Amino acid sequence: MADLIAKCPSLAYLLPLPLLHLGACATIALANLESGAHYMIYVDFPFSLILVMLGWRNDNFVFWFATLGTLWWYLLSWVAFSILSKRKSS
């Protein structure tokens, strides 16, 4: 992983939040924590409203929540990184 970050330093800024989200969702799924899913809904607030409306009763809710929530955090990280890099270059 260190070699990959050395080749592409922007990954150090893009990956921590999505990986943290994925790790938290994996922990919730493996430990079967219902309350943990509720806390993750608060963390992913604007995006989680859509997910809850579409799939709360779905059997694979945690899988979809982990996958789409991780992509959501990657998108947020990418937008923040691109804004900061544009501000830094000007």
Buried (B, 14 or more C-beta within 10 A) or exposed (E): EEEEEEEEEEBBBBBEBBEEBBEBBEEBBEEEBEEBBEEBBEEBEEBBEEBBEEBEEEEEBBEEBBEBBBBBBBEBBBEEBEEEEEEEEE
